[in-house]
Amino acid sequence: MTSAISTPDGRKHDRRQPALLARFWGWEASGVLVALAVLVLALSLATDNFLSAYNVSVVVRQAAFVGLVALGQTLVLLVGGIDLSVGAGAGLASTVGAIVLTQWGLHPYLVIPFTMAFGFFLGSINGVFVAWLRLNPFIVTLATWEIFAGLTLVITKGYPIRPLGEEFGIFGKGEILGLPVPVLIFLASALVLIWVLTQTRFGRNIFAVGGNRDAALLAGIPVRRVEFIAFGLSGMLASMAGILFASRMDAAQPSVGEGWLMGAITAAILGGTSLRGGQGSIVGTVLGALLLTVLANGTVMMNVSGFWQRVIVGAVVLVAVLVDLLRRRAS
């Protein structure tokens, strides 16, 4: 069987090219990939140092922190929920992690697993209210956002916890084979989630619950457990980002994570994750996190005012939501 056809003038035309192009544009993350490539090209032409080794290292390291939060947010969005507490949860978890390190004497290599477990506990609080008590996830996570942020201030009295020590600093500042440790952890987390969502029953259940919760219940899927675990993993990944950032800064800042919520949601939506659930990909979220970080870095290198940066990010959020709406209507 041939994939080529003859045109009236005798020339051969490959039918695979339109098919491949259609498949690419049908991919949820195709738009963000094209936008990222165009933005990188434009900034490399407009500035001298954008593609320097140092700046690329800064970009990917910054993308790792918001990207970890975005991975968890993606899971929650896929089941049809939303988690507004991730930033505050990251701050509280990193504060608790810093306390067990500096005051309780926990070994530095055990601090991150401990903090991740604590973050899963924070996320599971949201999961209980949303999955079992059937409360609105927006209201629940808005409330826990305030609770987590308030507890962080109560514990720290508004002051950072420092120093955390050189041995612990390797997780935020160290490199392996030239790649920053936070970036490696981010990529490893993304790969694990890609495998979970594409190769496991739990991953298929996530899409089923987000696509149609009632149908998933009738099909015998443990909907409540799936939702509970999704919120727990969201809290866990946000806490990982918080403690890695604390390691990099050698301090647990009460304000850590304040700006991560908007970036996490935007990265997921830009990457093709639907606000209505049941549609999205981890690869798209990774690309969305990179796009936002490149955009923020580019505005700094172009000497754009920090005030305008917030305007630009807000505009990107609106565009992302509009694209999601149009994509849903088209499908």
Order of alpha helices (4+ residues) and beta strands (2+ residues): beta-beta-alpha-alpha-alpha-alpha-alpha-alpha-alpha-beta-beta-alpha-alpha-alpha-alpha-alpha-alpha-alpha
